[in-house]
Amino acid sequence: MSKRTKSKPKAQERGYVLFDVVYEDGSRASNRRVPASVLGGLDGDAPARGVIEEQDEVIAAKSGRPRLSIEHLTRSKVSSGSRETGM
C-alpha cells in the first residue's frame, strides 16, 4: 500500500505575501509583508493597501514622522534562489 503524503500548500495559502510600495514622494519600500489570509477573493490585492497603511501608521507614531501616502503597490518578485528551493 502506498503512503499518503501531505500536499504542499499553494503560495497564496502560506503565511505572507510580499509587496513593493512606492510613496507619493518617490521613496520606495520593498518586501512589505501582508498576511495571505486578507488577499484574494473579489478584491484581489486591494486589501494589501489597507494593511500596509496600518503598518505605516504604527511606524509613523513610533518615529514621530508623518505617514506618506501610497502612490503605487505591486507584489514583490520572488527570486529564483530564495526559499522555494527546499534546502
N, C-alpha and C positions, 0 to 999 in steps of 0.2 A: 504494500500500500504506500502511496506517495505521501510525503509530508505536506502539511498545509502551511504555506508561507504567508506571512503578513505582507500585504501590498504596501509599497512605498507611497506616502501621501503626495498628492499633487502640490506643485509650487504654491498655489493660492491657499492651500489648506495649512501651510506651515505658519509659524508664528508671526512673521513680519514681512512687509514689502517695503523696499527702499525707494525713496523719491529724491529727485534733484529739484531744488527750488531756486527760482530767480526772483529777487525782490525789486521793488519799484526803483531803487537807486542803482540797480545793475549788479549788486552783490549777489553771490551765489552761496548756497548751502547744499552739499552733496550728501547722499546716503541718509536722509532723514527717515527714521523708522516709523511705520504706520502699521498697527495691528491688521493682519489679513482679514480678521473677522468683520471689520467695518467696511470692507471693499466688496465689490461685485454687485450682483443684482442689477436692477434697472438704473441705479445711479452710477454704476461703474466706479471710476476713481474719484468722483466728486467729493465723497466724504473725507478723503485724504486731506483736502484743503482745510476743513474744519479742525481735524486732529492736529495738523501742523500749526495752525493759528493758535490753538490752545497751548501747544508746546511753546510757541514763541511768546505768548503772554506770560507764562511762568518764567521763561528766561529773561524777559524784559523786566519783570518785577524784581528778580534777584540782582540783575545788573544795574538797575536804575536808568536804563536807556529806553526810549520809546520803541514800541514794536513797529517794524516796517510792514507795509502791505505786500502781499504776494502778487507778483505780476504773472508768473508762469510756473507750472508744475508738471513734471514728467517723471515717469518711472525710470529709476537708475538702470543702466545696462549691467547685466551680470557678466563679469569677466570669465573667460573660459577656464582659467586656472583656479578659481575660487571654489569653495565648499561643495561644489557639485561632483568633485572627483571621487569622493567616498574614502579618501585617505585619512 
